[in-house]
Amino acid sequence: MSARAGHLGARRAGGGAARQQSLRQHNLGLTLRRVVDAPTPLSRADIAGATGLTRATVSALVDRLIALGLVAELEPVVAGRAGRPAVPLVPARGTVAALGMEVNVDYLGVRALDLAGEVVSERIEAGDFRASDPTEVLDRLARLAGTVVARLSADGVALVGGCLALPGLVDSVTGPLRLAPNLGWRDVDVVGLLAAHPVLGGLPPRLANEADLAARAEAHARRLTGPASFVYVSGEVGVGGAIVLDGAIFGGRRGWGGEIGHVVLGTDGSFDQGGTLEDYAGQDAILTRAGLPRSTPVTALLAAVEAEEPRARAALHVAGRALGAALANVVNVVDVEHVVLGGTYATLAEHLRAEVTGQLRRRVISAPWAEVELSTALAGQYPAMTGGALAVLEALVDDPAGWAGDEPVEVR
């Protein structure tokens, strides 16, 4: 917690003004939310009309948000009516940022995102973290974060907080990483290890599953065009998944939902040996079946497929069938009509599509009446880092007064 936030908490412990103060904080967040979520810039009058607040109140709220570096004004626009020109409002660029961090099997990354959704600093390091020592890996991540934090500080960008994406079960109730099979980590106090590092000790990150955060980024990318509900599946060394319902991640009671990579296949004889989805469609499994080293870039696998190399094509045939069957199981349970392919699957989508859609048509019981639509992800590279930063920024938008620790504006 920042000193400013702590000061605000002390004021809340006072007497009879708590209800009025809560209303002020709510309205400040409501105003910022309107600006951040608007598909096109809004004016103060637009916000007043949408919220029912008076124009004087909105003007005071906007002035506070500008002073906090959360909102910026564009050049006035002359309207075709009498009165002052409207001043469009947009999320401020490069003033505050959140860190999205990720530990994956073959890379570490840190991305700083501002309120306008722009990447203001980023560092990615490749590596092989299978069967790794969590203390060593997290120290390396913290040092990577240190370079990004130093850049933000030098540029005068305020750091809001951070969120770390991990490829495994993160206990959202009690906190630790329970299991990351492909890293070889079990019951690791990730926050405790990071809090001991001088870079992140004062601002330890929250934790979340990497597929959930990638799906959050995907939902954000689709917030204007839809669909609002979909199954997200990401092919990396492991296979991650998430269920998005009306724009929100459905993670289950402890946040452990969506582990599609561990769906068991083969018990009905339709696959040769049985096993999990990762055994057929994980990146390592595909490369091994294609006769390629597991360090092979996906671009090289794609080139082999496009060159009609038989083993590479056969590997994607098996992966597509397995992926389609696993997704059909999920769709039958959650009744969602859209599937989004992310990660490696997005790169290989055109070579997986026929097998995946064939399995969905065959195995989804409702397919004759509502065919499942398949699309590729829109959130770009390293979506889990984007999703982590977005999660932190969402908390800021919900409670800008709590982050700022300044006296709330007067509500009239």
C-alpha positions in Angstrom: 0.0 0.0 0.0 1.3 3.5 -0.9 1.7 6.2 1.8 -1.0 8.1 0.1 -3.4 5.2 0.2 -2.5 4.6 3.9 -3.3 8.3 4.6 -6.7 7.9 3.0 -7.4 4.9 5.1 -6.6 6.8 8.2 -9.1 9.5 7.2 -11.8 6.9 6.6 -11.5 5.9 10.3 -12.9 9.3 11.2 -16.5 10.1 12.1 -19.7 11.1 10.4 -18.3 12.1 6.9 -17.7 8.6 5.8 -21.0 8.2 3.9 -20.4 11.5 2.0 -16.8 10.6 1.4 -17.8 7.2 0.0 -20.2 8.9 -2.5 -17.4 11.3 -3.6 -15.0 8.4 -4.2 -17.7 6.5 -6.1 -18.4 9.4 -8.4 -14.7 10.0 -9.1 -14.4 6.3 -10.1 -17.6 6.5 -12.1 -16.3 9.5 -14.1 -12.9 7.9 -14.7 -14.7 4.7 -15.8 -16.7 6.7 -18.4 -13.6 8.2 -19.9 -11.6 5.0 -20.0 -14.3 2.8 -21.4 -15.6 5.3 -24.0 -15.0 4.1 -27.6 -14.6 7.8 -28.6 -13.6 10.8 -26.4 -16.4 12.2 -24.2 -16.9 15.7 -23.0 -17.9 16.8 -19.5 -21.5 17.4 -20.8 -21.5 13.8 -22.2 -20.5 12.4 -18.8 -23.1 14.5 -17.0 -25.8 13.3 -19.4 -24.8 9.6 -19.0 -24.4 9.6 -15.2 -27.1 12.0 -14.0 -24.5 14.1 -12.1 -24.7 17.9 -12.5 -22.3 19.5 -14.9 -20.6 21.4 -12.0 -20.0 18.1 -10.2 -18.6 16.5 -13.3 -16.4 19.5 -14.0 -14.9 19.3 -10.5 -14.4 15.5 -10.8 -12.7 15.8 -14.2 -10.4 18.6 -12.9 -9.3 16.3 -10.0 -8.7 13.4 -12.4 -6.6 15.7 -14.7 -4.6 16.9 -11.6 -4.0 13.3 -10.7 -2.6 12.6 -14.2 -5.4 10.1 -15.0 -7.3 12.1 -17.6 -6.1 14.4 -20.4 -7.9 17.0 -22.5 -7.8 17.2 -26.2 -8.2 20.3 -28.3 -11.7 21.8 -28.1 -14.2 20.8 -30.8 -16.6 23.4 -32.1 -20.1 22.1 -32.1 -22.8 23.2 -34.5 -24.7 24.9 -31.7 -24.4 27.8 -29.4 -22.1 27.7 -26.3 -18.6 26.8 -25.5 -16.7 24.3 -27.6 -16.7 20.8 -26.2 -13.4 19.6 -24.7 -12.8 15.9 -25.4 -11.4 13.8 -22.6 -9.2 10.8 -22.9 -7.2 8.5 -20.6 -3.8 10.1 -19.9 -0.8 8.7 -21.7 2.5 8.0 -20.0 1.6 9.3 -16.5 0.7 6.2 -14.6 1.4 2.6 -15.4 0.9 -1.0 -14.1 3.3 -3.9 -14.5 2.2 -7.1 -16.1 4.8 -9.8 -15.4 5.0 -13.4 -16.6 7.0 -16.6 -15.8 6.5 -19.1 -18.6 8.3 -22.3 -19.5 10.5 -20.7 -22.1 10.6 -16.9 -21.3 10.2 -14.3 -18.6 8.7 -10.9 -19.3 7.7 -7.6 -17.8 5.4 -5.1 -19.5 4.3 -1.7 -18.3 1.0 -0.5 -19.6 -0.5 3.0 -19.2 -4.2 4.0 -18.8 -4.5 4.6 -22.5 -3.5 0.9 -23.1 0.0 1.8 -24.5 3.1 -0.2 -23.7 5.5 2.3 -22.1 8.3 -0.1 -21.3 8.9 -3.8 -21.8 11.6 -6.5 -21.3 11.5 -10.1 -22.4 14.2 -12.8 -21.8 14.1 -16.2 -23.3 15.2 -19.3 -21.3 14.4 -22.9 -20.5 12.7 -23.0 -17.1 11.6 -26.6 -17.0 12.4 -28.2 -13.6 13.8 -24.8 -12.5 14.6 -23.4 -9.0 11.8 -20.9 -8.2 14.1 -18.7 -6.1 16.6 -18.3 -9.0 13.9 -17.7 -11.6 12.0 -15.2 -9.5 15.2 -13.3 -8.7 15.9 -13.1 -12.4 12.3 -11.8 -13.0 12.7 -9.2 -10.2 15.9 -8.0 -11.8 14.2 -7.8 -15.1 11.4 -5.8 -13.5 14.0 -3.5 -11.9 15.1 -2.3 -15.4 11.5 -1.5 -16.3 10.8 0.2 -13.0 13.9 2.3 -13.4 12.8 3.3 -16.9 9.4 4.4 -15.5 11.0 6.4 -12.7 13.3 8.1 -15.1 10.4 9.1 -17.3 8.3 10.3 -14.4 5.7 7.6 -14.7 3.9 6.6 -11.5 3.8 2.9 -10.8 0.4 1.7 -9.7 1.2 -1.9 -9.0 1.9 -5.2 -10.6 0.4 -8.6 -11.4 2.4 -11.8 -12.1 1.1 -14.5 -14.6 2.1 -18.0 -13.8 1.5 -21.2 -15.8 -0.3 -23.2 -13.1 -2.7 -23.3 -10.2 -2.6 -20.1 -8.2 -4.7 -20.2 -5.0 -6.8 -17.1 -5.1 -8.0 -17.7 -1.5 -4.8 -18.4 0.3 -2.2 -17.0 -2.1 0.6 -19.4 -3.1 1.3 -21.1 -6.4 0.1 -24.6 -5.8 1.4 -26.3 -8.9 3.1 -25.4 -12.1 3.8 -28.8 -13.7 5.9 -27.6 -16.6 8.1 -25.5 -14.3 8.3 -28.3 -11.7 7.1 -25.9 -9.0 4.8 -27.0 -6.2 3.5 -25.0 -3.1 5.8 -22.0 -3.8 5.3 -18.7 -1.8 5.9 -16.6 -4.9 4.8 -13.3 -3.3 7.1 -14.0 -0.3 10.1 -14.6 -2.5 9.4 -11.5 -4.5 8.8 -9.4 -1.5 12.3 -10.2 -0.2 13.7 -8.6 -3.4 14.6 -4.9 -3.1 12.9 -4.0 -6.4 9.5 -5.5 -5.7 9.6 -5.5 -1.9 7.7 -2.3 -1.5 5.1 -3.3 -4.1 4.7 -7.1 -4.2 2.5 -8.2 -7.2 -0.8 -10.1 -7.1 -0.7 -13.5 -8.7 -3.0 -15.1 -11.3 -3.0 -17.9 -13.9 -1.5 -16.9 -17.2 -4.4 -18.2 -19.3 -6.9 -16.3 -17.2 -4.9 -13.1 -17.7 -4.5 -13.7 -21.4 -8.2 -14.2 -21.6 -8.7 -10.9 -19.7 -6.6 -9.2 -22.4 -8.6 -10.9 -25.1 -11.9 -9.8 -23.5 -10.6 -6.2 -23.3 -9.6 -6.3 -27.0 -13.1 -7.5 -27.9 -15.0 -5.2 -25.6 -16.4 -3.1 -28.5 -16.9 -5.8 -31.1 -17.6 -8.9 -29.1 -18.4 -11.6 -28.4 -18.6 -11.1 -24.7 -18.6 -14.8 -23.9 -16.1 -17.3 -25.3 -13.7 -20.1 -24.4 -10.1 -19.0 -24.7 -7.4 -21.7 -25.3 -3.7 -20.9 -25.6 -1.1 -23.2 -26.9 2.3 -22.8 -25.3 4.6 -25.5 -23.9 1.6 -26.2 -21.7 -2.0 -25.7 -22.8 -4.0 -23.0 -20.9 -7.6 -22.1 -21.1 -10.2 -19.8 -19.6 -13.9 -19.3 -19.8 -15.1 -15.7 -20.3 -18.8 -15.0 -19.6 -20.2 -11.6 -20.3 -16.6 -10.1 -20.3 -15.6 -11.6 -17.0 -13.3 -14.6 -16.3 -15.1 -17.5 -14.7 -12.3 -19.1 -12.6 -14.2 -21.3 -10.2 -14.2 -21.1 -6.4 -10.4 -20.9 -6.0 -9.6 -19.6 -9.4 -8.5 -23.0 -10.7 -11.0 -23.3 -13.5 -10.1 -23.5 -17.2 -7.3 -26.1 -17.0 -8.1 -27.5 -20.4 -4.6 -28.8 -20.9 -5.3 -31.5 -18.4 -8.5 -32.7 -20.0 -8.1 -36.4 -20.4 -8.6 -37.8 -23.9 -8.5 -41.3 -25.4 -10.7 -43.3 -23.1 -13.2 -44.0 -25.9 -10.6 -45.4 -28.3 -10.6 -42.4 -30.6 -7.0 -41.6 -29.8 -4.1 -44.0 -29.9 -2.7 -44.0 -26.3 -4.9 -41.9 -24.1 -3.5 -39.0 -22.1 -4.2 -35.3 -21.7 -4.6 -32.6 -24.2 -1.1 -31.4 -23.6 0.2 -34.9 -24.6 -1.3 -34.3 -28.0 -1.4 -30.6 -28.6 1.1 -29.0 -26.3 4.0 -27.2 -28.1 6.6 -29.8 -27.0 4.3 -32.7 -28.0 3.7 -31.1 -31.5 7.4 -30.5 -32.1 8.4 -34.0 -30.9 5.8 -35.6 -33.2 7.0 -33.4 -36.0 10.6 -34.7 -35.5 11.9 -31.3 -34.4 13.8 -30.3 -31.2 11.5 -28.8 -28.6 13.6 -25.6 -28.8 12.5 -25.1 -32.4 10.6 -21.8 -33.0 7.0 -22.1 -34.0 7.8 -20.1 -37.1 10.1 -23.0 -38.2 7.4 -25.5 -37.5 5.0 -23.4 -39.6 7.5 -23.3 -42.4 7.8 -27.1 -42.3 4.0 -27.4 -42.5 3.8 -25.0 -45.4 6.5 -26.9 -47.2 4.3 -30.0 -46.8 6.8 -31.9 -44.6 4.8 -35.1 -43.8 5.7 -35.4 -40.1 5.0 -31.7 -39.4 1.6 -32.0 -41.1 0.8 -35.2 -39.3 1.7 -33.6 -36.0 -0.8 -30.7 -36.6 -3.4 -33.2 -37.7 -3.2 -35.0 -34.4 -3.0 -31.7 -32.4 -6.1 -30.3 -34.2 -8.2 -33.4 -33.5 -7.3 -33.5 -29.9 -7.8 -29.8 -29.4 -11.2 -30.0 -31.1 -12.3 -32.9 -29.0 -11.2 -31.2 -25.7 -12.9 -27.9 -26.7 -16.1 -29.8 -27.5 -16.1 -31.2 -24.0 -15.9 -27.6 -22.6 -18.5 -26.2 -24.9 -20.9 -29.0 -24.0 -20.5 -28.1 -20.3 -20.6 -24.3 -20.4 -22.8 -23.6 -23.5 -20.6 -21.0 -25.1 -20.7 -20.6 -28.9 -17.4 -19.0 -29.6 -13.8 -20.3 -29.2 -10.7 -18.2 -29.4 -7.3 -19.7 -30.3 -4.4 -17.9 -28.7 -0.6 -18.3 -28.3 0.9 -21.0 -30.6 -2.6 -22.0 -31.8 -3.2 -18.5 -33.2 0.0 -18.8 -35.3 -0.9 -22.2 -36.5 -4.7 -21.6 -36.8 -5.1 -22.0 -40.5 -3.5 -25.5 -40.2 -5.5 -26.5 -37.2 -8.9 -25.0 -38.2 -10.3 -27.9 -40.3 -9.6 -30.6 -37.6 -10.8 -28.4 -34.8 -14.0 -27.4 -36.5 -14.6 -31.0 -37.6 -14.4 -32.2 -34.0 -16.7 -29.4 -32.8 -19.3 -30.2 -35.4 -19.2 -33.9 -34.6 -19.0 -33.7 -30.8 -20.9 -30.6 -29.6 -24.5 -31.8 -29.1 -26.0 -28.4 -29.9 -24.0 -27.9 -33.1 -26.8 -28.6 -35.5 -28.7 -25.6 -34.1 -25.9 -23.3 -33.0 -22.5 -23.9 -34.7 -19.5 -23.0 -32.6 -17.5 -20.1 -34.2 -13.7 -20.3 -34.2 -11.5 -17.2 -34.3 -7.9 -16.3 -33.5 -6.9 -14.0 -30.7 -6.8 -10.2 -31.1 -4.8 -9.3 -28.0 -1.4 -9.5 -29.5 1.9 -11.0 -28.3 2.3 -11.8 -24.6 -1.3 -11.3 -23.7 -0.9 -12.6 -20.2 1.4 -9.6 -19.4 -1.2 -7.2 -20.9 -3.9 -8.9 -18.9 -1.9 -8.6 -15.7 -1.4 -4.9 -16.2 -5.0 -4.4 -17.1 -6.1 -6.1 -13.9 -4.1 -3.6 -11.8 -5.4 -0.6 -13.9 -9.0 -1.8 -13.4 -8.5 -1.5 -9.7 -7.2 2.0 -10.1 -10.2 3.0 -12.3 -12.6 1.5 -9.7 -11.0 3.6 -6.9 -8.8 6.5 -8.1 -9.4 8.3 -4.8 -8.0 5.3 -2.9 -4.9 5.3 -5.0 -4.4 9.0 -4.9 -5.0 9.5 -1.2 -6.1 13.2 -1.9 -9.1 14.9 -0.5 -12.1 14.0 -2.8 -13.8 16.7 -4.8 -16.9 18.4 -3.5 -20.1 16.9 -4.8 -22.9 19.5 -5.4 
